[in-house]
Amino acid sequence: MKKRNIILVPVFALLMLGSCKEGKDNGAQAETDPIAEAMAADSVDIPMRQVTVGQKTYNVADIDDSARVYKDNVDRSRCFIVISKKEYRLYVYEVAADQKDTTLVAHFPVCYAKYPEAKTQSGDMRTPESSMQEPFTIKQIQDASDWHHDFGDGRGSIKSYGNWFLRLDTPGFTGVGIHGSTNNEASVPGRDSEGCIRLRDADLIVLHDRFAQEGQKVVIKGIKQGKLPFELKAEQALAERYKAPKAGYKAPATAEPQEDTGPAIPENDGSADIAPTSPPPSACSPDKQAEPAKGGVNPSLGARPSDKELEKLKQKGGIKPSKEQPKKK
């Protein structure tokens, strides 16, 4: 297993973000291009390997990665998501109240489409991409705990989405979202979906309960795109503050008290406490609604994984796997 190595380089310009949008050019800069420099600093490709679970074989990233949350108390209206195809990760950032700085608050390993290139047409098994200037948004958050899907691999219609489906507004395409990996957790991190972004089921709950909301901006970077200047700066600040963060959902014991994050950016309001609705037919939507699950799902905010789940996280570098393990979109 190859460990992830993150290389930090000096940043010559701070990317100004306002509700996940880049600021205007402040005029001529030094001879170096900070964006090109940032991309060059993240030039190592992550190798792939195959993992077989039952009758299903997954193309997974050959890295040892796990979810980490560095800050619990965030203002969701100032948070945005960056998904890196290159790193097989979903990052959550929070913009400061004065919009002069950006903090990395969490990251989660992800699985995206079978083919890494940008989506060009429906059914091409690719994940669409967006930019800081024109990000996607979370247009709806739906209860997907009973959603099923048939992947055409002989397993029939099976639960595939975890507890939530964060439906994205992706101009030109429908049915793309962020969801769980029920029966397909072995695919995370990796490339196996039909176009959506998969998280481990327990990670999806954390993302939903603590960070996500309707209207939130989502940037999906291409397979060859490295880190932007604000990302490098945020990671450097995190490294200096936490030194050697521990895996899991609690910030290290040495973490400093969090300051008041101030008023929300008005453009990005909303709430993740959304009443579940039936999904319209789409590429990433289920084939049918199953009978209501006994016991149901507890979508209470702030719910943390159990001690047993955290222990398993530490032991295997991941989140508690679901009971089944096949494939998804």
N, C-alpha and C positions, 0 to 999 in steps of 0.2 A: 504494500500500500504506500503510495507516495503522499507525503505530507504537503499541505499547501504552503507555499512560500510567497509572502507578500513583500514586494520591494517598494520602499518609500523613497521618493526623490524630492528635492526642494521644489516648492511651488512658487512661481513668480507672480501669479495673478489669482485672486480669489473670485470664484464664480459667484455672482450675486444672484440669489434666488428669491423670487417672490411668487409664492404659491406654485413652486416647481417650474418657474420660467427663468431663463437666463436674463441677466441685466444687459443694458446697452453697452456697446463698446466705449471704453473710456479714452479712446484715442490710441495713438501709436504706442506699442509696448517695446520691450527689449527685443533683440534679434531673435531670441528663442521663442518658439511657439509652445505655450504651456500645455495646450491640448495634445499636440503631437508628442510632446515630452511625456505626458502622462500615459499616453497609449503605448509608447515605447517601453515604459517602465513595467508594463504588464504584458510582455510579449511571449511568455512561455505558455505553450499549449498544454492542456491537461489531457493525458492519454486516456483511452477508453478500454474497457474490458467487458467480457460477457459473463453474466450470472444467470444460472438456470434455477428456477423455483418451480417444482412440479413440472407441468407441461409447457411452461412459459420461460423464454430466454430474454433477458434484458440487456441492452447496451448501456452500461453505466460508466460514470466518470471514476477513474482510478485514483480517488482521493479519500482521505479520512476526514469527513466534515460533519459538523453537528450544529444545531441551532444555538444561538446565544442572544440573550437580551441584556443590554447594558444599562437601560434606563426604563423604569416602569411608568413613572408619572410623566406622561407626555400630553401635549395638546394635540389631539387628532387632527384638528383643523389646520395645523401647521406641519403635519407629516405628509410625506410623499414616498413612493416606492420606486426603486430602481432594480430591474432584473437584469442580471448579466448572463447572457448565454455562454460567454467565454469562461466564467467562473462557476456556472451552475449554482448561482445564488440569488436570493431575493433580499435586497437591503431596504431597511426602513430608515429614513432620515427625518429629522425635525429641523425646521427653519427657525432661527431665533426671532423673538418678537420684533426686533429692529431690522430683521432681514439681512443682517450683516455677517451671519455665520450659520453654518449647518452642522448638526451633530448626528453621528451614526448612533442609533438607538437599538438596533437589532438586525440580525441576519439569519436566514434560513436556507438550507440546501433545497434545490428544486430539480424537477424533471420537466423538460419541455419537449417539443415535437421530435419525431423520428429523424427528420432532416434539419440541419442547423440553419440553413439559409432563410432569408425573409420570405414570408408568405406572399404568394402572387395570385393564387386562386383557391376557391373552395375545394377542400378535399385533397390538397397537395401535401398533407402531413407536415406542414411547416408552421412555425409560430410567427405571427406578425411582429414588426418592430416599430418603435416610435422614438422621438427625440425629446430633448429638453424643451425645444421651442414648440413642438407639437406633440405633447404627451397624450396617452390614452387616459381615460378616467374610469373609475368604478361607478357604473351607472345603476347597479342593483345588487343587493346582497340577499341571497335566498337560502332558505333551509333546505339542504340537499341530503339530509340524513337517510332518506328512503329512496333516493334516486338510483336507478339501475342503468346499465349500458351493456350492449352486446358488442364485443370487440371482434367478432368473427374468427375467434381462435379456438372454438370448440368448448369454451367454458359457459356459453350461454349468456343470458342476461344476469349480470351480477352487480352488487353494490360497488360503486366506483368513485364516489365524490367526497367522502368524509362528511363532516357536518354542514359545510357551507359552500356555496358557489358564489364567488365574487365576479359578477358578470361585467366584462369590460366593454366600453364603447370603442370599437376598433373600426373606424371608417373604411368601408369597402368589404368588411367581413362581419359575420354574425356568429354567435355561439362560442366565442372565445372568453375564457375566464380563468380565475385562480381557484383551485379547489384541492381536495384531499386526494389520497392515493389508496383508498380502501381496496384490498385485494391486489394491489400493485406497489406496495411500499418498497420492494426491492429495486424499483426503478429510480428511486431518489437517492442521490443525485444522478441524473443521466438524461438520455434522449429516448423517449418511448411513446409520448402522447400523440394525439391526432392534431394538436395545435394549441391546446391549453397549457397552463402552468400547473404542475402538481407539487404539492407540499406533502410531507408526512402528515397523517391525520392529526396528531397531537400538536404539530407546529401550526397547522391551519387554525386550530382553536385559539392558540395564543395570538396569532396575527389578527383574527377576528375580534377577540375579546379586548385586546389592548391597543391596537393600532389602526385598523382599517375602518373606513366609513364611506358612505356613498359620496360621490363627487371628488374623491381623492385622486390625485394625479399618479399615473403609472408610466414609467419609462422602461421600454424593453430594448436593451442594447444588442447590437449585432455580434456574431460570433468572433469577429476580429477587432471589436472595439474594446479598448482598455479603459482604465479609470480616468475620469475627468478631474480637473484640478481640485474641485471642492471635495471629491471623494478621497483623494490622497491626503488633503489637509485634515479631513475628519478622522481618517484612520491614524494619522500621525498623532493627532491630539488624543485619541483614544489610547494608543500605545503608551504615550507619556503619562497618561492619567492612571491607567489600570495595570501597567507593567505586564503582568502575566495573568490575564483573566481566566477564570475557571469555567469549564463547560457547564451548561445548565441555564436555568432561567432566572437565577438570582444574580444581581450584580455582585462583584467581589466585595468582601468585607471591608476592604480598604477604600471603597468608593466614597467620595466626598458627598455631603448632603446636596441634593439637587436644589437649584434656585428656582424661584417662581418664574414660569415660562412666559408670563405676561398675556396680553390679550390675543385673541385668535385673529388670523388673517381672514377678513370677512368673505373673501371670494370662495373660500373652501369649507363652508359649513356643511353640516349634515350629521347623521348618526348611524352607527352600526347596528342599533337596536331596531332592525327592520322586521316587520311581520312577514313570515314565509309566504311565498306565492308559488303557484305552479309554473314550471319553466316552459317557455314556448319551444317548439321543435327547433333544433339547431345542431350544428356539427358537434358541439361539446355537451349537448343536453342529453338527459337520460331517455331511454326508450319508453319507459313507463314509470308511473309512481307505484311503489310497492305498498303493501298494507302498512298502516302505521306501526312503527316499531314499538315493541313493548318497553315501557319505561321511558321512552322518548329521549330527547337530548336536553341537556341542561346548558342553555346558552348564557348563563349568568356572567356578567362582566367580572373581570379580575380573577376568574377561576384559574388556579395553578395546577400543573400536573402533580400527581401524587408522588410521595417519597419513593415509592417503588418504581415509578416511571423515571424519576430523576436518577435513581441508581442504575437503571438499565441504560440511560443516556450516557452516564459516565463510563460504563463497562464496554459499550459497543459504539460509542461515538455517534449516536443517533437518538431517535425518539422511540418510545414503545411501539413496536410494529402492530399492525392490525392482525386479527386472527387468521385472515385469509391472505394469500399472496399472489395474485395473478397479474393481469396487465390492464392498462388503461389507455386513454386517448393520447 
